[in-house]
Amino acid sequence: MSKWKFYEVKDGKLERKRKECPKCGAGVFMAEHAD
């Protein structure tokens, strides 16, 4: 799994592309579903 699926660099700062899991904490991302 590539880290660039979850992060992006904008204006010299690292930005997360997906929401993080509120139960699991930092570094665990929510899945993207159609429903």
N, C-alpha and C positions, 0 to 999 in steps of 0.2 A: 504494500500500500504506500503510495507516495504522500509525503508530507505536504506537497503543494496542492493537494485536493482540499486540505483543511485550512491552509494559511495563504496569505497574499501580502506582498510588500507594496505599500502605498505611501508616497511622500517620505520614504526612508523609515517607515514604521511597519511593524508586523501586525496584520489584521486577521482575525479569525473569520472564515467564510461560513461556518456552521455554528449553531447554538451548542453550548456545552450542557451536559446532563446535570440537572439540578440535584439529583441524588448522589451521583458518583463524584462530581467535582471537576476540577480543572484537568484538562487533557483527555477527557472522555466526551466524544461528540455525539449529538443526536443524529439519528438516521434521517434521510430525506425520503419521504413517502408521498405518493400521489393523494392518498386519502388521509 
